[in-house]
Amino acid sequence: METQTVRIASVAVQMVKCPVGEFDMGSDVGLPLEMPVHQVNIDRPFWISTTLVTQELWANVMPTNPSTFHDSNALPVDGASYDDAIAFCTSAGKLSGHRLTLPTEAQWEYACRAGTTTEYFWGESQADAVKFGWFDMNACGRTHEVAQLAANPWGLFDMVGNLWEWCDDVWHSDYNGAPTTYGPWNTRAEEQPRRCLRGGAWDMDVFRLRSAYRSYDHRGLGTSRFGMRIVMAS
């Protein structure tokens, strides 16, 4: 995979280029909120950060650190609401000279799957989850420094576990009427306070580490289970 380093303030952020392609989004064997499975066309490449936004990066962009777990700069920033994440993207974009955003749900799942079609990006074995994500079986009730476990096939770390990741989509309870392109599904965004979350967190069970699993929360809420990663247009 093609990579590049983007400098935001004094921090070097590693990005991976996700290529043009198509994939089946959702799951036939998961929950109704993951259905129906539908083909999505990623008709333009995009760059996505190889890790969650760290506390080091956050501190170089934002005035305060909302994190509950803050004993290392290499920990992912937690406690960020959707609105906080949007503000971070705006400020970080100005510092970097690039347009930075949250991933859409389609971009996130495409990047997480990394060309795979199994329920988990490493295959079907739940036992292998401990190699790739921090969750209730190995996290010991907290976040962990980024990039300590194995990456997915495209070189992205912590795509599942550690922290839920905000996506730039209004929450819909299933995929009926979902767009077939990479863009955010933001129908009536001004009326809808709920935004999408992906990937599961340190307190989640292995079922929630599946590539298709999705959740949501209020855009103004930040908890010790919420974080983010960034996307840049190619």
Secondary structure, DSSP 8 states (H G I E B T S, - for coil): --EEEEEETTEEEEEEEE-SEEEEES-SSS-GGG-S-EEEEE-S-EEEESS--BHHHHHTTSSS---S--S-TTSB--S--HHHHHHHHHHHHHHHTS-EE---HHHHHHHHHTT--SSBTTBS-GGGGGGT---TTTSTTS---TT-S---TTS---SSSSSEEEEEEE--SS-TT--SBSS---TTGGG--EEEEES--TT--GGGGSTT-EEEEETT---TTEE---EEE-
